[in-house]
């Protein structure tokens, strides 16, 4: 009686990736996501072209490496899977969310992504990172949760959130992977919890030491309009009212209030999923959540615009 492919003696690794063998349709990411991870994954796919799924067991690592790995997953149409009792946290979430089909049966955790590691590829504006996540079909509430959770903490999505937000996408496409995963021997399952090399980052999404600004922050810009990306339009009498509406709305990442005294009625507070296009406008005051490590200085028509105030949100 055939019991399907078995894990061969001697665990095969390519960096942080475990390769079960040619009979399996998945590879396993077990450990820190480094800058080398995207190239290691390409090597895995070259040696095992039948791979359809990447199984995830990682506490995070380098934002630059994670974004490039996620792009590779997205471009190749690879599925992603977090098994029960295993976790995919911090920037590992980028890899999971990039999956063509995806299934979380473990612990998917996110927090404030850190844009300040020393690798130039990670020095991306928060709007660019949000656009990448949106291209993966990431719900806006998930992006907002990343921005609102301090880098020193972790928000792990519970089953109700996973269902409500549609984090599992086309999970039946992973039926073959689930069947094969159940055939892995204990030595492989143990290896999935063994992190080769240096310890992964668990409190930041970048490499290096943890940022000093670990709490979510909200930057205020006077005379600046964030044009577009509206998710709601309401009436507010003061900047404080509009600011509070954004903080209270889990999908809001930015806001603009129009305080032109000539406008007596109608919506003047615009809650947004991102900054959109930035334009000078004397009657506008705008605000946005900032990624940790980002000083909030914006490029507006070739001019550097600093925030008027940065408000820490505990």
C-alpha positions in Angstrom: 0.0 0.0 0.0 1.4 3.4 -1.0 1.5 6.0 1.7 2.8 8.8 -0.5 6.1 10.5 -0.5 8.3 10.3 2.6 10.9 12.7 3.8 14.3 11.4 2.8 17.0 10.8 5.3 19.0 14.0 5.9 17.0 17.2 5.9 17.8 19.3 2.8 18.1 23.0 3.3 18.6 26.0 1.1 19.3 28.8 3.6 16.2 29.0 5.8 14.2 26.8 3.4 13.5 23.1 3.9 13.1 21.0 0.8 11.0 17.9 1.5 11.7 16.3 -1.8 10.5 15.9 -5.4 7.3 14.1 -4.3 6.0 17.1 -2.4 4.4 20.2 -3.9 5.7 22.5 -1.2 8.8 24.0 0.3 9.1 25.2 3.9 10.4 28.6 5.1 11.7 27.8 8.6 13.6 30.7 10.2 14.6 34.3 9.7 13.9 36.1 6.5 17.2 37.5 5.4 18.3 39.6 2.4 19.4 36.3 0.9 16.0 34.7 1.2 14.6 35.7 -2.2 17.6 34.3 -4.0 17.5 31.1 -1.9 13.8 30.7 -2.8 14.6 31.1 -6.5 17.2 28.3 -6.1 14.6 26.1 -4.4 12.1 26.6 -7.3 14.8 26.0 -9.8 15.6 22.6 -8.2 12.0 21.7 -7.5 9.8 23.1 -10.3 6.7 21.2 -9.1 6.4 23.4 -6.0 3.1 25.1 -5.7 3.0 26.2 -2.1 5.4 27.8 0.5 4.7 26.6 4.0 5.6 29.4 6.5 7.2 29.2 10.0 9.0 32.4 10.7 9.2 35.2 13.2 10.2 37.8 10.6 13.5 39.4 9.7 14.5 41.9 7.1 11.8 44.0 5.5 13.9 44.3 2.3 14.2 40.5 2.1 10.5 39.9 2.9 9.3 42.3 0.3 11.4 40.8 -2.4 10.4 37.3 -1.3 6.7 38.3 -1.3 7.1 39.7 -4.9 8.6 36.4 -6.0 5.7 34.5 -4.5 3.2 36.9 -6.1 4.8 36.9 -9.5 5.0 33.1 -9.7 1.5 32.4 -8.4 2.7 30.4 -5.4 0.3 29.5 -2.6 1.0 30.1 1.1 0.2 28.1 4.2 0.7 28.5 7.9 0.2 25.1 9.6 -1.5 24.6 13.1 0.9 25.4 16.0 3.3 27.3 13.7 3.5 31.0 13.2 4.2 33.6 10.5 4.8 37.0 12.2 6.1 40.4 11.5 7.4 40.8 7.9 6.7 37.1 7.3 3.1 38.3 6.9 4.1 40.0 3.6 5.0 36.5 2.3 1.7 35.0 3.4 -0.4 37.8 2.0 1.3 37.5 -1.4 0.0 33.9 -1.8 -2.2 33.2 -4.8 -4.2 30.9 -2.6 -3.6 31.2 1.2 -4.6 29.4 4.3 -3.8 30.3 7.9 -4.3 27.5 10.4 -1.6 28.9 12.8 -0.7 32.3 14.1 -0.5 35.2 11.6 0.9 38.2 13.5 1.5 41.8 12.3 2.8 44.9 13.8 4.1 48.4 12.9 6.5 47.8 10.0 9.9 49.5 10.5 11.1 51.5 7.5 14.5 52.3 9.0 16.9 49.3 8.5 20.2 50.0 6.8 19.4 48.3 3.5 18.4 50.9 0.9 15.8 48.6 -0.5 13.9 48.8 2.7 13.9 52.6 2.8 10.5 52.8 1.1 7.8 55.3 1.9 4.9 53.9 3.9 2.6 54.6 0.9 4.8 52.4 -1.3 4.6 49.5 1.2 0.9 49.9 1.5 0.5 49.9 -2.3 2.5 46.6 -2.5 0.2 45.1 0.1 -2.9 46.3 -1.7 -1.6 44.6 -4.9 -1.6 41.3 -3.0 -5.3 41.9 -2.2 -4.7 42.7 1.4 -7.8 44.1 3.2 -7.3 47.7 4.3 -8.1 46.7 7.9 -5.1 44.4 7.9 -2.9 47.3 6.7 -4.3 49.6 9.4 -3.8 47.0 12.0 -0.1 46.9 11.0 0.2 50.6 11.4 -1.7 50.7 14.8 0.2 47.9 16.6 3.4 49.0 18.3 6.6 47.4 16.9 7.2 46.0 20.4 3.9 44.1 20.3 2.2 41.7 17.9 -1.4 41.4 16.8 -2.3 37.8 16.1 -5.5 37.4 14.0 -8.1 35.3 15.7 -10.4 32.9 13.8 -13.2 35.5 13.7 -10.9 38.1 12.1 -9.5 35.6 9.7 -13.0 34.7 8.5 -14.4 38.3 8.5 -11.4 39.8 6.7 -11.1 36.9 4.1 -7.5 36.2 5.0 -7.9 32.7 3.8 -8.2 32.8 0.0 -9.3 29.9 -2.2 -8.1 27.4 0.5 -9.4 24.4 -1.4 -6.4 24.9 -3.7 -4.2 23.8 -0.9 -5.9 20.4 -0.3 -3.0 18.5 -1.9 -0.5 20.4 0.3 -2.5 19.7 3.5 -2.6 15.9 2.7 1.1 15.8 2.0 2.0 18.0 5.0 0.3 15.3 7.2 2.9 12.8 6.0 5.9 14.7 7.2 7.9 12.9 9.8 8.7 14.3 13.3 12.3 15.2 12.4 11.0 17.6 9.7 8.4 19.1 12.0 11.1 19.6 14.6 13.3 21.2 12.0 10.5 23.7 11.2 10.9 25.0 14.8 14.7 25.1 14.6 16.0 28.4 13.4 19.4 28.1 11.6 21.8 31.0 11.9 21.1 34.2 13.9 17.9 34.7 15.8 15.1 36.4 13.9 13.8 39.8 14.8 10.6 39.6 16.8 10.0 43.2 17.8 10.8 45.0 14.5 10.3 44.3 10.8 13.7 45.6 9.9 17.1 44.3 10.6 19.4 45.7 13.2 18.4 47.0 16.6 14.8 47.9 17.5 13.7 51.4 16.7 13.3 53.9 19.5 10.0 55.0 18.1 8.1 51.7 18.6 4.6 53.2 19.4 2.3 54.2 16.5 2.6 57.8 15.6 0.3 60.2 13.7 1.7 63.1 11.8 -0.1 66.4 11.2 0.5 68.6 8.2 -0.9 72.1 7.9 -1.6 73.5 4.4 -1.5 70.1 2.8 -4.3 68.1 1.1 -4.1 64.3 0.7 -6.1 64.0 -2.5 -8.0 60.7 -3.2 -8.1 57.3 -1.5 -11.3 58.3 0.4 -13.1 55.6 2.5 -15.5 58.0 4.2 -16.7 61.6 4.1 -18.2 63.3 7.2 -18.8 66.7 8.8 -16.4 67.7 11.5 -16.2 71.1 13.3 -12.6 70.8 14.4 -9.3 69.1 13.4 -9.5 67.1 16.7 -12.9 65.7 15.7 -11.6 64.6 12.3 -8.4 63.2 13.8 -10.4 61.1 16.4 -12.7 59.8 13.6 -9.7 58.5 11.8 -8.2 56.9 14.9 -11.5 55.2 15.7 -11.9 53.8 12.2 -9.9 50.6 11.8 -9.7 51.1 8.0 -8.4 54.7 8.2 -4.7 55.3 7.6 -4.8 59.1 6.8 -7.2 62.0 6.8 -7.7 65.5 5.5 -10.0 68.2 6.9 -11.0 71.3 4.8 -11.4 74.2 7.2 -12.3 76.8 4.5 -14.8 79.1 6.4 -16.7 79.6 3.2 -17.9 76.0 3.3 -20.8 76.0 5.7 -22.3 72.5 5.2 -21.5 69.1 3.8 -18.6 66.8 4.4 -15.3 68.4 5.1 -13.5 65.6 6.9 -12.2 62.9 4.6 -11.0 59.6 6.0 -8.5 57.8 3.7 -6.9 54.4 3.1 -3.6 56.2 2.4 -2.1 59.6 1.7 -3.0 59.5 -2.0 -1.7 62.5 -4.0 -0.3 65.3 -1.8 -1.1 68.8 -2.9 -0.7 72.2 -1.2 -4.0 73.8 -0.1 -4.1 76.6 2.5 -7.3 75.6 4.1 -6.4 71.9 4.5 -4.9 70.1 7.5 -4.0 66.5 6.9 -2.7 63.6 9.0 -1.4 60.1 8.6 -0.1 57.1 10.6 3.7 56.8 10.2 5.8 53.7 9.8 8.4 53.4 12.6 11.7 54.9 11.6 10.1 57.2 9.1 10.5 60.9 10.1 7.3 62.0 8.2 9.1 64.3 5.8 7.1 64.3 2.5 8.2 65.2 -1.0 5.5 67.6 -2.3 6.1 68.9 -5.9 9.9 68.6 -5.3 9.8 70.4 -1.9 10.4 68.7 1.5 7.5 69.2 3.8 7.9 68.3 7.5 5.0 67.5 9.8 3.7 70.3 12.0 3.3 67.9 14.8 3.8 64.2 15.4 1.4 62.6 18.0 2.4 59.4 19.7 -0.5 57.0 20.1 -0.2 54.7 23.0 
